[in-house]
Each structure stands twice: as structure tokens, then as C-alpha cells.
Amino acid sequence: NTIAARRILAFVTIARCAVSLQYRISSLPRIKAVRPFSASRLPVAPYGRGADVWPPTNESPIRLEDSFPGGTVPPAALDVLSTPQALAEEDTSPLPSEGAPPAPEGGKRRRKRRVVRAAVSRVLRGAAGAEQADVAASVSRSVSEAFWDAPIDKSPAVVALALLCSRLVRPSDALVVVAFTGYLIILGLYSSSPEDVGLEGRNGGTRMAMPSLPPKGHVPSLVSNPLGVVLTNSSAYRMWLRIGAILGLIFPLFAVGWYALGPGPNRNMAAASAAARPVFLICCQAVSEASARRLLAPLPLRILVPVAYSIIRLGPTWEWALAPIPLGIIGRILAISNVLYWSSNLFGFLLPVATIRYLRAHFFCVEASEVTLREGGEGSAG
């Protein structure tokens, strides 16, 4: 039994070396031969017996770790290789009795081959199962890190509720927010509803009316960041966002506090209400964007939130800048700066850049099964 186990282990090692050698040979880079212009001057290479073998054999020692992804041998393979007795147990044929004639040599070889094939197939199945489990875990982690692990900032909701409770916001603004939120909920329910694909569909059966992720579960980076890594990591983009946070949220909040809580002659509730309305809409926009991302809303619905709120906010911001009430020089400059910034943000960034990239990322990475870009169009794809 010990000799048979050693022979079987030797067969397994030889099979491993053959598989690893074949993988190394197939992974070597191929060099395209430069052919001359004239067909009459083509070199005639020998073919068949006597032809050179290319690529040449690798003289370096072959390790078992090189046959597995990442250079790590799975536990199933280690268990099989560490216990040679397990290979002998694969031979379920009954042992010959004492009086029986000895088995022929061909039968022994066939049994050994069956044992080796069974052991190799079991090792490969175990390695493939471990790799699939790792891929599934990495996909779930990528989805969780891209969407669910990002906490929702509650400070915009607190500021919006404080402005609403202090009666600095008109009831019409609150009704607009409620109506738009209900509209987004209806669109979200429609996008997640099943839809008949029919016989001409790609997979047949049913699918979501507007899916938010690709059907195979892999989350491309363009779905988690539709604007692209180059744009979001640029200093100009970050500076633009900081200017918007300062002009649209921080300074108007100081103005609201100064108008509403200032000393007697400086208290101006009308000016406080004019400055509070755009701040209330910005806070509602921040809450809606975070909720849409958290709920895995499709990319067209996610870009609809900032575009719609920017259009809604232009009216109150324009009324604040042209209010016939005394705002002070600093307050008037702040209101005009908000009009200029949010108009530029809507017509210079959201509509021509962000909307196009969100829709393109949705159709490229979620809806389409295969996308071919023209030469030179990789940079504009995000």
C-alpha cells in the first residue's frame, strides 16, 4: 500500500507539472513575425518532423504554487497532497483473494490512472470552488463598499427641519419638496418593477424596468463613480465643490442667523426668510441624493435629483437677490453670488457634463451587453 501510494503521489506530481508547464507556455508573450513585402522572398520554415519547437522549454523549476491564482495552494489541494492514503482509498475495486490468480498488469495501470484522474479532478474542483467563493465575496464587498457602507449625513436634515420649524420657509417650498419626493418614489417603484423581455430579449423571461446594477453582479467603477476618477480627483472639481458649500450653505446660514437673531434694529425676518429658502432646498437636495445612493437607485434617477433641485432653487435664489427689502451690502453680494454660482453649476456642469456621464455610464455598464468605442473615444467615456 505504501509503494502504491508513493506511485500515485508521483503521478499526481507529474500531472501537476504538466498542467503548470502548459499554463506557463500559453502565458508567454507571442511576437508577431514581420513579413517582407514580396511573397517570393518569404522564408520557408520546416513543418512537421524536424521543425523547431517554439517557445523553448522552461528550464527553471516548476512549483505547485504557480499553478493556482495568486500563488496560493487551496486547502483542498494541501489536504490531498499531505495524506497519500486518501489517494489509495479511491480504488474501490476488491482486493484479490489468496487463491485467486494475480491481476494483469494492464488492469493495475487502468486503476492507477483512474485514481490519479479522480484525485486531480477533486483538487481542481476544490480550487475552482474556493476561487468562486473568493470572487463572490469580493463582489459583495465591492457593492457594500460602493453603496451601503457610506453613512448618510444627518446634519442637512437637521438644518432643514430647524428652518421649517422656525417658520422661515414658505409652505409652498415644503410642498414642492414633498411632491418631488413622491415623484421620485413613484419612479423608483417603476424602475424596480418586473418587465417582460419576450423571445427577442437577451436572457428571456423578466427583468427590471430600469436596473441599477449589471445582471452579473459585478459593479464597475463607472457605476459607483459615474463622473470618472480623473474628474472627481481633480483639484478644480474639489475647489468648485468647496466654493458651492461656502457660498450656498455656510455663508447663507450665517446671514439667516444674523437677520433673525441680531440686535433690535438689525433684526429682519423678511431677509432671514429670503436667505433661508435656498438653504432649505439645498439641505433637502443633500438628503435626497444620499438616500438615492443608499437605496441603489438607477443612475438616471440619481442625476435627476441635483438637476431638478437646481432648477427649483433658481426661483428663490433670484427672489433673494432682487428682494426689495434691505439686505445690506454683504447680504446683497452674497445673494448675487449664489445666483451666478448655481446658474453656472446648472448650465455649465450638471446638464452638459454630469447628466451625459451618468446616462452614458448607465447604458454602457448596466443596459448594454457589449460596448465598442471608436479610436480616441476612451477619454470621454469617464
C-alpha positions in Angstrom: 0.0 0.0 0.0 2.8 2.4 0.8 4.5 1.7 -2.5 1.2 2.2 -4.4 0.6 5.4 -2.6 4.0 6.7 -3.5 3.5 5.9 -7.1 0.1 7.6 -7.1 1.6 10.7 -5.5 4.3 10.7 -8.2 1.6 10.5 -10.9 -0.2 13.5 -9.2 3.0 15.5 -9.1 3.8 14.7 -12.8 0.2 15.7 -13.8 0.6 19.0 -11.8 3.9 19.7 -13.5 2.4 19.1 -16.9 -0.6 21.4 -16.2 1.7 24.1 -14.9 4.1 23.8 -17.8 1.2 24.1 -20.3 -0.1 27.2 -18.4 3.4 28.8 -18.5 3.8 28.1 -22.2 0.4 29.5 -23.0 1.0 32.7 -21.0 4.3 33.5 -22.7 4.0 36.6 -25.0 3.8 36.0 -28.6 5.9 38.0 -31.0 4.4 38.8 -34.4 6.8 38.0 -37.2 7.4 40.8 -39.7 6.8 39.5 -43.2 8.6 41.1 -46.2 6.6 42.9 -48.8 7.2 40.4 -51.6 5.7 36.9 -51.3 8.6 35.4 -53.3 11.1 36.3 -50.6 9.1 34.6 -47.7 11.3 32.3 -45.7 10.3 28.7 -45.9 10.1 27.2 -42.3 10.2 23.5 -41.9 6.9 22.0 -40.8 6.4 18.6 -39.2 9.2 16.3 -38.2 12.4 18.2 -37.7 10.7 21.6 -37.1 11.9 23.7 -34.2 9.8 23.9 -31.0 8.7 27.4 -30.1 8.6 28.7 -27.4 11.5 26.8 -25.9 11.0 24.8 -22.8 11.5 26.5 -19.4 14.5 25.1 -17.5 13.5 26.8 -14.2 12.0 24.5 -11.5 8.2 24.4 -11.5 6.4 25.0 -8.2 2.9 23.8 -7.3 2.0 27.4 -6.2 2.4 28.7 -9.7 -0.5 26.6 -10.9 -3.0 28.5 -8.7 -4.2 32.1 -8.9 -2.4 34.4 -6.5 0.3 31.8 -5.9 -1.7 30.2 -3.0 -2.4 26.5 -2.9 -6.0 25.9 -1.7 -6.6 23.9 1.4 -8.2 21.1 -0.6 -5.1 20.5 -2.6 -2.9 20.6 0.6 -5.1 18.0 2.2 -4.9 15.7 -0.7 -1.1 16.1 -1.0 -0.4 15.8 2.7 -2.4 12.5 3.1 -1.3 9.9 0.4 -3.6 7.3 2.0 -6.6 9.3 0.6 -5.4 8.5 -2.9 -5.4 4.8 -2.3 -8.9 4.9 -0.9 -10.2 6.0 -4.3 -9.5 2.5 -5.6 -12.8 0.7 -4.7 -12.0 -2.5 -6.5 -11.9 -5.6 -4.2 -8.6 -7.0 -3.3 -7.7 -10.4 -4.8 -8.0 -13.4 -2.6 -5.1 -15.6 -1.7 -6.1 -18.4 -4.1 -7.0 -16.1 -7.0 -4.6 -15.5 -9.8 -2.7 -12.2 -9.9 -4.4 -9.3 -11.7 -2.9 -8.5 -15.1 -0.5 -5.5 -15.4 -2.9 -3.6 -17.7 -5.7 -3.6 -15.1 -3.4 -2.2 -12.4 -2.4 0.6 -14.7 -6.0 1.4 -15.5 -6.8 1.5 -11.8 -3.9 3.8 -11.2 -5.0 6.1 -14.0 -8.5 6.3 -12.6 -7.1 7.1 -9.1 -4.9 9.8 -10.5 -7.7 11.3 -12.6 -10.1 11.3 -9.6 -7.6 12.9 -7.3 -6.7 15.6 -9.9 -10.3 16.4 -10.7 -11.1 16.7 -6.9 -8.2 19.1 -6.4 -9.2 21.2 -9.4 -12.9 21.3 -8.3 -11.8 22.3 -4.8 -9.6 25.1 -6.2 -12.3 26.3 -8.5 -14.9 26.3 -5.7 -12.5 28.3 -3.5 -11.8 30.8 -6.3 -15.6 31.3 -7.0 -16.2 31.8 -3.3 -13.5 34.5 -3.2 -14.9 36.2 -6.3 -18.4 36.2 -4.8 -17.1 37.6 -1.5 -15.1 40.3 -3.4 -18.2 41.3 -5.4 -20.4 41.6 -2.3 -17.7 43.6 -0.6 -17.4 45.9 -3.6 -21.1 46.5 -3.7 -21.2 47.1 0.1 -18.2 49.5 0.0 -19.5 51.3 -3.1 -23.1 51.9 -1.8 -24.1 50.6 1.6 -21.1 51.4 3.8 -21.3 55.1 3.1 -23.3 56.6 6.1 -25.9 59.3 5.5 -25.0 62.7 7.0 -27.9 63.8 9.2 -26.8 67.4 9.5 -28.7 68.6 6.4 -31.9 67.0 7.6 -31.5 68.7 11.0 -30.9 72.1 9.4 -33.9 71.7 7.1 -36.2 70.7 10.0 -34.9 73.7 12.1 -35.6 76.2 9.3 -39.0 74.6 8.7 -39.9 74.7 12.4 -38.8 78.3 12.7 -41.3 79.3 10.0 -38.6 80.9 7.8 -39.6 78.7 4.9 -42.7 79.2 2.9 -45.3 76.3 2.9 -45.0 76.3 -0.9 -41.4 75.3 -0.7 -42.2 72.4 1.6 -45.0 71.2 -0.7 -42.6 71.3 -3.7 -40.1 69.1 -1.8 -42.9 66.7 -0.7 -44.3 66.5 -4.3 -40.9 65.9 -5.9 -40.0 63.2 -3.3 -43.3 61.4 -4.0 -42.5 61.6 -7.7 -39.0 60.1 -7.1 -40.6 57.3 -5.1 -43.0 56.5 -8.0 -40.1 56.4 -10.4 -38.2 54.2 -8.1 -41.1 51.7 -7.8 -41.5 51.7 -11.6 -37.8 51.1 -12.2 -37.7 48.1 -9.8 -40.9 46.6 -11.3 -40.5 43.4 -13.4 -40.9 43.7 -17.1 -41.4 41.0 -19.8 -38.4 40.7 -22.1 -40.0 38.3 -24.6 -38.4 36.0 -27.1 -36.1 38.6 -28.5 -34.6 39.6 -25.1 -31.1 38.8 -24.2 -31.9 36.4 -21.4 -35.6 35.8 -21.8 -38.1 35.9 -19.0 -38.5 39.0 -16.9 -36.1 41.8 -15.9 -36.3 45.1 -14.0 -37.7 48.0 -16.0 -34.6 50.1 -15.1 -31.9 48.1 -13.4 -29.3 49.8 -11.2 -26.6 47.2 -11.5 -25.3 44.9 -14.2 -27.1 41.5 -14.4 -23.9 39.5 -13.5 -23.4 41.3 -10.1 -20.1 42.9 -10.9 -20.0 46.6 -10.1 -17.8 48.5 -12.5 -16.0 51.6 -11.2 -18.0 53.7 -13.6 -21.3 52.7 -11.9 -20.0 53.6 -8.4 -18.4 56.8 -9.7 -20.1 57.9 -13.0 -18.2 61.2 -13.2 -14.9 59.3 -13.5 -11.9 59.1 -11.3 -10.0 61.8 -13.2 -12.7 64.4 -12.7 -13.6 63.7 -9.1 -9.9 63.6 -8.0 -9.0 66.8 -9.8 -8.2 69.9 -7.7 -10.5 72.1 -9.9 -13.5 69.9 -9.2 -12.9 69.8 -5.4 -12.4 73.6 -5.3 -15.7 74.1 -7.2 -17.5 71.9 -4.6 -15.9 73.9 -1.7 -17.0 77.2 -3.2 -20.5 75.9 -3.5 -20.6 74.7 0.1 -19.3 78.0 1.3 -21.5 80.3 -0.9 -24.6 78.1 -0.8 -24.7 76.8 2.8 -22.2 78.3 5.3 -22.5 82.0 4.5 -26.3 81.9 4.0 -26.7 80.2 7.4 -24.6 83.0 9.0 -26.8 85.5 7.2 -30.0 83.8 8.4 -28.7 83.8 12.0 -27.7 87.5 11.7 -31.0 88.6 10.3 -33.2 86.5 12.6 -31.1 86.7 15.9 -29.4 90.1 15.5 -29.9 93.0 17.9 -33.1 95.1 17.7 -32.5 97.4 14.7 -30.7 94.7 12.7 -33.4 92.0 13.1 -35.0 91.5 9.7 -37.2 88.4 9.5 -38.1 89.0 5.8 -34.4 89.0 4.9 -33.9 85.9 7.0 -36.8 84.1 5.2 -35.3 85.1 1.8 -31.9 83.7 2.7 -33.4 80.6 4.3 -35.4 79.3 1.4 -32.4 78.4 -0.8 -30.6 76.8 2.2 -33.7 74.7 2.9 -33.8 73.4 -0.7 -30.0 72.6 -0.6 -30.4 70.6 2.6 -33.3 68.7 1.0 -31.3 68.0 -2.1 -28.4 66.6 0.0 -30.8 64.2 1.9 -32.4 63.1 -1.4 -29.0 62.4 -3.1 -27.7 60.4 -0.1 -31.0 58.4 0.1 -31.0 57.6 -3.7 -27.4 56.4 -3.5 -28.1 54.3 -0.4 -31.2 52.7 -2.0 -29.2 51.8 -5.1 -31.4 54.0 -7.4 -30.6 53.8 -11.1 -28.1 56.4 -12.4 -30.8 58.3 -14.4 -32.8 58.9 -11.2 -29.8 59.8 -9.2 -28.7 62.6 -11.6 -32.3 63.8 -11.8 -32.2 64.8 -8.1 -29.5 67.6 -8.4 -30.8 68.8 -11.7 -34.4 69.2 -10.5 -33.4 70.8 -7.2 -31.1 73.2 -9.0 -33.9 74.3 -11.3 -36.3 74.6 -8.3 -33.8 76.6 -6.3 -33.2 79.2 -9.0 -36.5 80.9 -8.3 -36.0 81.5 -4.6 -32.4 82.5 -5.2 -33.4 85.0 -7.8 -36.0 86.5 -5.4 -33.4 86.7 -2.7 -31.0 88.6 -4.9 -33.8 91.0 -6.2 -35.7 91.4 -2.9 -36.9 95.0 -2.3 -36.0 94.7 1.4 -32.7 96.0 2.9 -30.2 93.1 2.9 -27.0 95.1 3.5 -24.1 95.3 1.1 -22.6 92.0 2.1 -26.0 90.2 2.0 -26.8 91.6 -1.5 -23.4 90.5 -2.8 -23.9 87.0 -1.2 -27.3 86.7 -2.9 -26.0 87.7 -6.3 -23.0 85.4 -5.9 -25.4 82.5 -5.3 -27.4 83.3 -8.4 -24.2 83.3 -10.5 -22.8 80.2 -9.0 -25.9 78.0 -9.1 -26.7 79.1 -12.7 -23.2 78.3 -13.8 -23.4 74.9 -11.9 -26.6 74.0 -13.7 -25.9 75.1 -17.2 -22.1 74.6 -17.2 -21.7 71.3 -15.3 -24.9 69.4 -14.4 -26.6 69.5 -17.8 -23.6 69.3 -20.3 -21.2 67.1 -18.2 -22.8 65.3 -15.3 -26.0 64.2 -17.0 -24.2 63.0 -20.1 -21.8 60.9 -18.0 -24.4 59.4 -15.7 -26.6 58.4 -18.7 -23.6 57.0 -20.6 -22.4 55.0 -17.5 -25.9 53.6 -17.1 -26.2 52.4 -20.7 -22.6 51.3 -21.1 -22.2 49.4 -17.8 -25.8 48.3 -17.0 -28.0 48.1 -20.1 -25.6 47.2 -22.8 -24.1 43.7 -23.2 -21.1 44.8 -25.2 -19.7 48.3 -26.0 -17.1 49.1 -28.7 -15.6 52.6 -28.5 -14.2 54.4 -31.5 -10.5 55.1 -31.6 -9.7 58.1 -29.4 -13.0 58.0 -27.5 -11.7 56.3 -24.3 -11.1 59.6 -22.6 -14.7 60.9 -22.9 -16.1 57.6 -21.6 -15.3 58.6 -18.0 
